[in-house]
Amino acid sequence: MVYASTELEFLGALLAVAAREEIMPRFTRLSAVDRRQKTSAFDIVTEADESAEAAILSALRARHRSGAAYIGEESAGRDPSLLASIATADLAFIIDPLDGTKNFASGLPLFGVMAAVTVAGEVVAAAIHDPVRADTAFAIKGGGAWMESAGGERMALQVAPPVPVGEMECVVGTNFLPEPLRTEVNSRLSRLGMSTWLRCAAHEYRLAAAGHVHAVFYNRLMPWDHAAGWLLHREAGGYSGHFDGSGYLPSHTAGGLVCAPDQRSFDAVRGALLA
């Protein structure tokens, strides 16, 4: 099955509508009762997450009536068995209705809406929308990656040129690493030129695909956080793999992930942080 560019345009428009109608009207207007803790104080959900996901999934189901699988972050939280469909479904949609919820709930304008499309377990299309700027990063398997403004202007995305690891600026998320590996990796961050973490994979992947950071490093791999960004980065010319060097699939929820400009850069980041 080939995923058409017209379908990707529809998906991007759908994310933009959900952001405009369900997310932005609630930004900086959340009360204490509008948010609640999920697995920890660092993992929260708001009314905006749930409303945006409901709107996106409702529109997708209305358009695709042929039995596609739908995996939203909040719906999968209620029914974890949905994750199993990613590997086998002829067509699946993986939705993160509000990535960076902690930023959103804090009044920080750094959050996004992400969607990935899979066919027989492989990511074939992706869209990452920024509700604040109202622009969207797109990727389609074999078709490249680009940024599209609210007015329809397009700019091709390209990862950063390779540089020595001591000059790299990297997004490094160590929070879900098990000990003692977390402490070991944190102790090696000075081997990089600079390290950062934005609490928002949507923007971190957009930065990497546009060449504004050299690499991203993650451990916990829930598909709504990584499937779209992984394809965006790959189609922008990047190289990626698990910590052991094997290839990423959206059905993988463990094994870590490093995305870098090329294989040599991948090996350099992996060696610097995991040696």
C-alpha positions as CSV (number, residue, x, y, z in Angstrom):
1,M,0.0,0.0,0.0
2,V,1.3,3.5,-1.0
3,Y,0.3,6.3,1.3
4,A,-0.8,9.2,-1.0
5,S,0.5,12.8,-0.5
6,T,-3.1,14.0,-0.6
7,E,-3.9,11.8,2.4
8,L,-0.9,13.3,4.2
9,E,-2.2,16.8,3.5
10,F,-5.5,15.8,5.0
11,L,-3.8,14.4,8.1
12,G,-1.7,17.6,8.5
13,A,-4.9,19.7,8.2
14,L,-6.6,17.5,10.7
15,L,-3.8,18.1,13.3
16,A,-4.0,21.8,12.7
17,V,-7.8,21.9,13.2
18,A,-7.5,20.0,16.5
19,A,-4.7,22.3,17.6
20,R,-6.7,25.4,16.8
21,E,-10.0,24.2,18.2
22,E,-9.1,21.9,21.1
23,I,-5.7,22.9,22.3
24,M,-5.0,26.6,21.9
25,P,-8.3,27.8,23.4
26,R,-7.2,25.9,26.6
27,F,-3.6,27.1,26.6
28,T,-2.8,29.2,29.8
29,R,-6.5,28.7,30.9
30,L,-6.2,25.3,32.6
31,S,-7.4,25.0,36.2
32,A,-6.2,22.5,38.7
33,V,-9.2,20.2,37.8
34,D,-8.3,20.2,34.1
35,R,-5.1,18.1,34.6
36,R,-4.3,14.9,36.4
37,Q,-1.4,12.7,37.0
38,K,-1.0,9.4,35.1
39,T,2.0,7.3,35.9
40,S,3.9,10.0,37.9
41,A,4.1,13.7,38.7
42,F,6.1,14.1,35.5
43,D,3.4,12.3,33.4
44,I,0.2,14.2,33.3
45,V,-2.9,14.5,31.1
46,T,-5.2,17.4,30.5
47,E,-8.6,18.0,29.0
48,A,-6.8,19.4,25.9
49,D,-5.0,16.0,25.3
50,E,-8.2,14.1,25.5
51,S,-10.3,16.4,23.5
52,A,-7.7,16.7,20.7
53,E,-7.3,13.0,20.5
54,A,-11.1,12.4,20.4
55,A,-11.4,14.9,17.5
56,I,-8.5,13.5,15.5
57,L,-9.6,9.9,15.8
58,S,-13.2,10.7,15.1
59,A,-12.2,12.4,11.8
60,L,-9.8,9.6,10.8
61,R,-12.5,6.9,11.4
62,A,-15.0,8.8,9.3
63,R,-12.5,9.0,6.4
64,H,-11.1,5.5,6.7
65,R,-13.9,3.1,7.2
66,S,-12.0,0.0,6.0
67,G,-10.8,-1.2,9.4
68,A,-7.6,0.7,10.0
69,A,-6.1,0.6,13.5
70,Y,-6.0,3.7,15.6
71,I,-3.5,4.1,18.4
72,G,-3.8,7.3,20.4
73,E,-1.7,7.9,23.5
74,E,-4.7,8.4,25.7
75,S,-6.7,5.5,24.3
76,A,-3.7,3.2,24.5
77,G,-3.3,4.2,28.1
78,R,-6.8,2.9,28.7
79,D,-6.3,-0.2,26.5
80,P,-2.6,-1.2,26.1
81,S,-3.6,-4.0,23.8
82,L,-3.9,-1.4,21.0
83,L,-0.1,-1.4,20.8
84,A,-0.1,-4.9,19.4
85,S,-1.9,-3.8,16.2
86,I,1.0,-1.6,15.1
87,A,3.1,-4.6,13.9
88,T,0.3,-6.3,12.0
89,A,-2.3,-3.7,10.8
90,D,-2.5,-3.1,7.0
91,L,-3.0,0.6,7.9
92,A,-2.5,2.2,11.3
93,F,-2.6,5.7,12.7
94,I,-0.4,6.6,15.7
95,I,-1.5,9.8,17.4
96,D,0.1,11.9,20.1
97,P,-2.6,14.6,20.6
98,L,-0.5,16.8,22.8
99,D,3.2,16.1,23.1
100,G,4.9,18.2,25.7
101,T,1.9,18.3,28.0
102,K,4.0,19.3,31.0
103,N,5.1,22.4,29.0
104,F,1.6,23.1,27.9
105,A,0.2,22.9,31.5
106,S,3.1,25.1,32.7
107,G,2.2,27.9,30.2
108,L,5.3,27.2,28.1
109,P,4.6,27.5,24.4
110,L,6.6,24.5,23.4
111,F,4.3,21.5,22.6
112,G,3.1,19.8,19.5
113,V,0.7,17.4,17.9
114,M,2.1,14.3,16.2
115,A,0.8,11.6,13.8
116,A,2.5,8.7,12.1
117,V,1.0,6.3,9.6
118,T,2.2,2.7,9.4
119,V,1.6,0.1,6.7
120,A,2.3,-3.5,7.8
121,G,4.4,-2.3,10.7
122,E,6.5,0.3,8.8
123,V,6.2,4.0,9.2
124,V,5.3,5.5,5.8
125,A,4.2,9.0,6.6
126,A,4.4,11.6,9.4
127,A,3.2,15.0,10.5
128,I,4.3,17.1,13.4
129,H,2.3,20.3,14.0
130,D,3.3,23.2,16.1
131,P,0.0,24.8,17.5
132,V,1.8,28.0,18.4
133,R,3.4,28.8,15.1
134,A,0.7,26.9,13.2
135,D,3.2,25.2,10.9
136,T,3.7,21.5,10.2
137,A,6.7,19.3,9.5
138,F,5.9,16.5,7.0
139,A,7.6,13.3,5.8
140,I,6.6,10.6,3.5
141,K,8.7,7.4,3.0
142,G,10.9,7.9,0.0
143,G,9.5,11.4,-0.6
144,G,11.6,13.5,1.7
145,A,10.8,15.8,4.6
146,W,9.7,19.4,4.6
147,M,8.2,22.2,6.7
148,E,5.0,23.9,5.6
149,S,3.8,27.2,7.0
150,A,0.2,28.1,7.7
151,G,0.2,30.0,4.4
152,G,1.4,26.9,2.4
153,E,5.0,27.9,1.9
154,R,7.3,24.8,1.9
155,M,11.0,24.4,2.9
156,A,12.9,21.2,2.6
157,L,14.3,19.7,5.8
158,Q,17.9,18.5,6.0
159,V,19.9,17.2,9.0
160,A,23.0,19.0,10.1
161,P,26.4,18.3,8.5
162,P,28.5,15.8,10.5
163,V,31.0,17.3,13.0
164,P,33.2,15.7,15.6
165,V,31.3,14.5,18.7
166,G,33.0,17.2,20.9
167,E,31.3,19.8,18.7
168,M,27.8,18.2,18.5
169,E,24.8,19.8,20.1
170,C,22.5,16.9,21.1
171,V,19.1,16.4,22.7
172,V,19.7,13.8,25.4
173,G,16.8,12.3,27.4
174,T,18.2,10.2,30.2
175,N,15.1,10.2,32.5
176,F,13.9,6.7,31.6
177,L,17.3,5.0,31.6
178,P,17.7,2.4,34.3
179,E,20.4,2.8,37.0
180,P,23.3,2.7,37.0
181,L,23.2,3.5,33.2
182,R,21.4,6.8,33.8
183,T,24.1,8.1,36.1
184,E,26.8,6.8,33.8
185,V,25.3,8.5,30.7
186,N,24.8,11.8,32.7
187,S,28.5,11.7,33.7
188,R,29.5,11.5,30.1
189,L,27.5,14.5,28.8
190,S,30.6,16.7,28.8
191,R,32.0,14.6,25.9
192,L,29.4,16.4,23.7
193,G,29.7,20.0,22.6
194,M,26.3,20.8,24.2
195,S,23.4,18.8,25.5
196,T,19.8,19.8,26.0
197,W,16.3,18.5,26.6
198,L,13.0,20.3,25.8
199,R,10.4,18.0,27.4
200,C,8.9,17.8,24.0
201,A,9.9,15.1,21.4
202,A,7.8,16.9,18.7
203,H,10.1,20.0,18.8
204,E,13.3,18.0,19.4
205,Y,12.7,15.9,16.3
206,R,11.8,19.0,14.3
207,L,15.1,20.6,15.4
208,A,17.1,17.6,14.4
209,A,15.4,17.2,11.0
210,A,16.0,20.9,10.3
211,G,19.7,20.7,11.2
212,H,19.5,22.8,14.4
213,V,20.8,20.0,16.6
214,H,23.1,17.2,15.5
215,A,21.6,14.2,17.3
216,V,18.8,13.0,19.6
217,F,19.2,10.3,22.3
218,Y,16.2,8.6,23.9
219,N,15.5,5.4,25.9
220,R,11.8,4.9,26.4
221,L,10.2,4.5,23.0
222,M,6.4,4.8,23.1
223,P,5.3,4.9,19.4
224,W,3.3,8.2,19.7
225,D,6.5,9.9,20.9
226,H,8.9,8.6,18.3
227,A,7.4,7.1,15.1
228,A,6.6,10.4,13.4
229,G,9.9,12.1,14.4
230,W,12.0,9.1,13.4
231,L,10.6,9.2,9.9
232,L,11.0,12.9,9.7
233,H,14.6,12.7,10.7
234,R,15.3,9.8,8.3
235,E,13.7,11.5,5.3
236,A,15.7,14.6,6.1
237,G,18.8,12.5,5.4
238,G,19.6,11.2,8.9
239,Y,20.7,7.8,10.3
240,S,19.3,6.1,13.3
241,G,19.4,2.9,15.3
242,H,18.8,1.3,18.7
243,F,21.6,1.4,21.3
244,D,22.8,-2.0,19.9
245,G,22.8,-0.7,16.4
246,S,19.7,-2.5,15.1
247,G,17.0,-0.7,13.2
248,Y,14.0,1.0,14.7
249,L,10.4,-0.1,14.2
250,P,7.3,1.6,15.7
251,S,6.4,-1.6,17.5
252,H,9.6,-1.4,19.5
253,T,9.1,0.2,22.9
254,A,12.6,-0.5,24.3
255,G,16.2,-0.6,23.2
256,G,16.9,3.1,23.1
257,L,17.2,5.3,20.0
258,V,19.9,7.5,18.6
259,C,19.3,9.7,15.5
260,A,22.3,11.4,14.0
261,P,23.4,12.9,10.6
262,D,25.2,9.7,9.4
263,Q,26.4,6.3,10.6
264,R,29.8,7.7,11.7
265,S,28.1,10.3,13.8
266,F,25.7,7.7,15.2
267,D,28.7,5.6,16.3
268,A,30.4,8.6,17.8
269,V,27.4,9.6,19.9
270,R,26.7,6.0,21.0
271,G,30.4,5.6,21.9
272,A,30.6,8.8,23.8
273,L,27.5,8.2,25.9
274,L,27.3,4.4,26.2
275,A,31.0,3.4,26.2
